[in-house]
Amino acid sequence: MKVALITSGSVGVQLINELLAQNVEIAAVSTSCRMVVSLCLRRKIEHFSITERFYQHVKKIEFDLLLSAINPKITPEWVLNCSKHGAFNYHDSLLPRHRGVNATNWAIWDGDSEIGYTWHQMTTSLDGGDILFGRSLPLNIDDDVRRANMKVFLAFCKDLSAVISRMKEFVEGVFALSPQVEFKDSKTHRLGEVPSVFDRLLKPSWTKAEIFQKAHAGLGFLLLSTEGGIHECEPLQDSCAQILGKKHRVWKTETNESVLLRLKSPSTKGAHFSLLSKSNLLQS
């Protein structure tokens, strides 16, 4: 089997290494990731940092599959049609649930009971196409985005050998894909949409578990301590705390000695949270 790749990051490194381990010929790689570029140089794999040059290259060569993993761009239909047997994309959700970006964040925000990933056929529809392989994993109430993403990544690595074997079976015509089954809770999330407690009003009716669930969905969540019960919370007007010389907005808790904090600095991207004891704060 001969493939071309669009990939980046640790996912790309793992994918390339496993393809080579299974004697799959890699015709070309499109990447701007230093880790992947370094690997391509060591393994003498032709690679392109400019996507359009990669597109023009694959138009001139013969290969069986186009593979996409951690690819933020929509691949043109004519590029998908360059390979003999189409293209497959790795997506970090259980399709058709949470198509698009930040799938794990949205799974936590929506209170899903499971997360996972899907290898699916690439079409002109965003994260559409029939399914080659999928893996479901439990999503626990104390899983933040980092922990959940690590679960998915480890499962991705563990399953790679089986996934590539299935790709070979598909190319040989002995494996049939499964269609995506649409349901009413299927969602598509666009670039720039990130769930954050502070973009949506905190509801006094939320339980401690619900507050943690929503906070865990934000990028950069840090849970330093779970001591003390948070059952209700609301913003305290013009109330800040001074911690290590930086101002934080304080969100009141109903019981015990804990406060949920948000970094107030306007230069901060995403929502950064900590759960700290009041005794550690110097009120400004």
Wavefront OBJ file of the C-alpha trace (Angstrom):
o trace
v 0.000 0.000 0.000
v 1.206 3.480 -0.872
v -0.107 6.590 0.892
v 0.256 10.357 1.027
v -0.210 12.220 4.319
v -1.375 15.589 5.618
v -0.455 15.621 9.294
v 1.254 17.298 12.248
v 2.140 16.932 15.926
v 2.607 13.786 17.979
v -0.275 12.159 16.124
v 1.618 12.612 12.854
v 4.845 11.212 14.276
v 3.085 8.118 15.620
v 1.210 7.608 12.370
v 4.322 7.826 10.170
v 6.299 5.479 12.414
v 3.547 2.850 12.414
v 3.045 3.085 8.647
v 6.752 2.471 8.115
v 6.711 -0.376 10.652
v 3.980 -2.042 8.578
v 5.955 -1.596 5.345
v 3.593 1.027 3.935
v 5.237 3.250 1.346
v 4.834 6.968 2.111
v 4.821 8.900 -1.157
v 4.734 12.405 0.353
v 3.883 14.314 3.513
v 2.353 17.772 3.888
v 3.331 19.346 7.211
v 4.655 22.509 8.830
v 5.311 20.751 12.140
v 8.987 20.624 13.150
v 8.654 17.189 14.745
v 7.182 15.708 11.587
v 9.655 17.525 9.317
v 12.542 16.187 11.398
v 11.171 12.647 11.149
v 10.738 12.960 7.381
v 14.341 14.127 7.013
v 15.632 11.206 9.088
v 13.546 8.659 7.178
v 14.153 10.303 3.774
v 10.449 10.963 3.114
v 9.534 13.661 0.619
v 7.695 16.440 2.437
v 6.169 19.837 1.717
v 5.678 22.724 4.134
v 3.451 24.581 1.640
v 0.139 22.760 1.248
v -0.490 23.924 -2.317
v 2.833 22.429 -3.466
v 1.835 19.140 -1.867
v -1.470 19.268 -3.754
v 0.310 19.776 -7.057
v 2.728 16.948 -6.259
v 0.106 14.316 -5.452
v -1.699 15.184 -8.692
v 1.333 13.841 -10.585
v 1.906 10.571 -8.699
v 0.047 7.308 -8.159
v -0.869 6.181 -4.641
v -3.617 4.226 -2.914
v -4.826 6.436 -0.055
v -4.634 10.022 1.158
v -4.504 10.174 4.967
v -5.271 13.249 7.053
v -4.569 13.537 10.781
v -4.532 16.871 12.683
v -5.229 18.815 9.529
v -6.952 22.194 10.121
v -7.629 22.850 6.432
v -10.500 21.675 4.269
v -8.931 19.527 1.552
v -10.252 20.305 -1.957
v -12.358 17.612 -3.615
v -9.992 17.300 -6.571
v -7.154 16.424 -4.174
v -9.301 13.756 -2.494
v -9.831 12.249 -5.934
v -6.099 11.986 -6.682
v -5.689 8.685 -4.845
v -6.949 5.365 -6.214
v -9.105 4.543 -3.191
v -10.010 7.926 -1.739
v -9.005 9.507 1.554
v -9.392 8.943 5.290
v -9.304 11.468 8.114
v -8.633 11.012 11.825
v -11.155 12.958 13.935
v -11.094 13.193 17.734
v -14.747 12.432 18.422
v -17.289 9.699 17.961
v -18.818 10.794 14.676
v -21.333 12.088 13.873
v -21.268 13.582 17.387
v -19.143 16.785 17.559
v -17.956 17.372 14.039
v -15.485 20.208 13.550
v -12.982 21.652 16.038
v -12.489 21.333 19.812
v -14.544 18.142 19.887
v -13.278 17.017 23.294
v -14.061 20.397 24.862
v -17.617 20.226 23.605
v -18.060 16.630 24.751
v -17.160 17.697 28.295
v -19.314 20.833 28.119
v -22.350 18.839 26.956
v -21.892 16.263 29.698
v -21.266 13.349 27.331
v -20.638 10.004 28.978
v -18.056 8.984 26.390
v -15.372 10.398 24.127
v -13.273 8.763 21.452
v -12.088 9.093 17.888
v -13.061 8.093 14.364
v -11.228 7.327 11.132
v -13.690 8.266 8.392
v -13.755 8.649 4.641
v -13.169 12.231 3.537
v -15.901 13.894 1.471
v -16.921 17.458 0.682
v -18.967 17.390 3.906
v -17.079 18.456 7.061
v -16.173 15.286 8.989
v -18.722 13.421 6.920
v -18.150 10.165 5.093
v -18.383 6.503 6.026
v -16.496 5.102 8.998
v -13.394 2.909 8.779
v -12.618 2.594 12.500
v -13.805 4.113 15.760
v -13.017 3.829 19.445
v -15.257 4.747 22.383
v -13.766 5.701 25.770
v -15.480 6.577 29.068
v -15.575 10.259 30.018
v -15.383 10.633 33.787
v -16.773 13.578 35.737
v -13.268 14.655 36.831
v -11.738 14.490 33.329
v -10.567 17.893 32.136
v -9.606 18.589 28.521
v -5.952 17.609 28.973
v -6.797 14.291 30.602
v -9.520 13.509 28.079
v -7.297 14.358 25.108
v -4.551 12.145 26.522
v -7.022 9.256 26.796
v -7.917 9.680 23.140
v -4.282 10.012 22.038
v -3.206 6.861 23.897
v -6.093 4.928 22.361
v -5.141 6.295 18.924
v -1.570 5.017 19.391
v -2.694 1.634 20.710
v -5.080 1.080 17.784
v -2.805 2.265 14.961
v -1.667 -1.199 13.944
v -5.268 -2.406 13.661
v -6.309 0.758 11.813
v -3.577 0.396 9.188
v -4.421 -3.280 8.741
v -8.022 -2.272 8.106
v -6.886 0.319 5.560
v -5.020 -2.416 3.709
v -8.155 -4.579 3.739
v -10.182 -1.676 2.360
v -7.695 -1.124 -0.478
v -7.828 -4.858 -1.241
v -11.625 -4.705 -1.352
v -12.265 -7.062 1.571
v -13.551 -4.516 4.115
v -16.754 -2.490 3.828
v -17.124 0.896 5.526
v -19.969 1.690 7.921
v -22.213 4.700 7.204
v -22.464 7.562 9.688
v -25.898 7.438 11.276
v -27.287 10.923 11.843
v -29.189 11.648 15.054
v -30.760 14.746 16.544
v -27.810 15.506 18.839
v -25.221 15.565 16.019
v -23.343 18.866 16.191
v -20.792 20.783 14.101
v -18.413 23.221 15.813
v -16.615 25.923 13.852
v -13.109 27.339 14.227
v -12.929 29.817 17.105
v -15.795 28.240 19.039
v -14.476 27.123 22.426
v -16.788 26.354 25.334
v -16.094 28.512 28.388
v -17.925 28.991 31.653
v -17.310 32.716 31.369
v -18.796 33.017 27.909
v -22.021 31.595 29.301
v -23.605 32.679 32.584
v -23.037 30.393 35.536
v -26.394 29.116 36.712
v -27.057 29.088 40.479
v -28.921 25.812 40.006
v -25.785 23.979 38.847
v -24.511 21.288 41.204
v -20.868 20.914 42.166
v -20.485 18.175 39.549
v -22.035 20.358 36.850
v -19.783 23.309 37.692
v -16.690 21.117 37.490
v -17.948 19.646 34.214
v -18.417 23.072 32.618
v -15.117 24.410 33.964
v -13.272 21.330 32.719
v -14.472 22.091 29.196
v -12.500 25.360 29.059
v -8.994 25.420 27.647
v -6.239 25.666 30.260
v -8.209 24.285 33.186
v -6.116 23.554 36.277
v -7.689 21.828 39.259
v -5.335 22.295 42.199
v -7.691 21.009 44.861
v -11.152 19.561 45.087
v -11.480 20.166 48.817
v -14.644 22.025 49.791
v -18.045 21.774 48.199
v -19.030 24.064 45.353
v -22.782 23.824 45.031
v -23.714 27.266 43.721
v -21.692 30.176 42.458
v -22.246 33.628 41.023
v -19.976 36.505 39.995
v -19.010 38.969 42.694
v -19.137 42.440 41.213
v -15.732 44.211 41.110
v -14.224 41.589 43.376
v -10.645 40.584 42.598
v -7.832 38.761 44.325
v -4.140 39.484 44.040
v -2.138 36.283 43.530
v 1.546 36.410 42.716
v 1.155 39.978 41.520
v -1.649 39.164 39.057
v -5.279 40.127 39.386
v -7.892 37.394 39.277
v -11.655 37.668 39.281
v -13.220 35.789 42.193
v -16.314 33.682 41.789
v -18.149 33.067 45.086
v -18.807 29.580 46.411
v -21.631 28.748 48.747
v -19.781 26.530 51.203
v -16.391 25.988 52.802
v -13.194 27.833 51.958
v -12.765 27.491 48.208
v -13.056 29.957 45.366
v -13.138 29.441 41.625
v -10.792 31.890 39.918
v -10.411 33.240 36.426
v -7.288 35.038 35.251
v -8.404 38.572 34.435
v -5.537 39.598 32.167
v -6.926 40.646 28.740
v -3.902 39.133 27.022
v -4.831 35.662 28.202
v -6.249 33.411 25.527
v -8.905 30.982 26.678
v -10.221 30.558 30.180
v -7.733 29.710 32.930
v -9.155 28.355 36.163
v -7.830 27.335 39.560
v -9.550 26.071 42.660
v -7.701 27.516 45.678
v -8.204 28.033 49.370
v -9.228 31.534 50.467
v -6.434 31.461 53.009
v -3.939 31.558 50.111
v -5.348 34.792 48.700
v -4.281 38.344 49.415
v -7.315 40.469 48.746
v -6.553 43.624 46.761
l 1 2 3 4 5 6 7 8 9 10 11 12 13 14 15 16 17 18 19 20 21 22 23 24 25 26 27 28 29 30 31 32 33 34 35 36 37 38 39 40 41 42 43 44 45 46 47 48 49 50 51 52 53 54 55 56 57 58 59 60 61 62 63 64 65 66 67 68 69 70 71 72 73 74 75 76 77 78 79 80 81 82 83 84 85 86 87 88 89 90 91 92 93 94 95 96 97 98 99 100 101 102 103 104 105 106 107 108 109 110 111 112 113 114 115 116 117 118 119 120 121 122 123 124 125 126 127 128 129 130 131 132 133 134 135 136 137 138 139 140 141 142 143 144 145 146 147 148 149 150 151 152 153 154 155 156 157 158 159 160 161 162 163 164 165 166 167 168 169 170 171 172 173 174 175 176 177 178 179 180 181 182 183 184 185 186 187 188 189 190 191 192 193 194 195 196 197 198 199 200 201 202 203 204 205 206 207 208 209 210 211 212 213 214 215 216 217 218 219 220 221 222 223 224 225 226 227 228 229 230 231 232 233 234 235 236 237 238 239 240 241 242 243 244 245 246 247 248 249 250 251 252 253 254 255 256 257 258 259 260 261 262 263 264 265 266 267 268 269 270 271 272 273 274 275 276 277 278 279 280 281 282 283 284
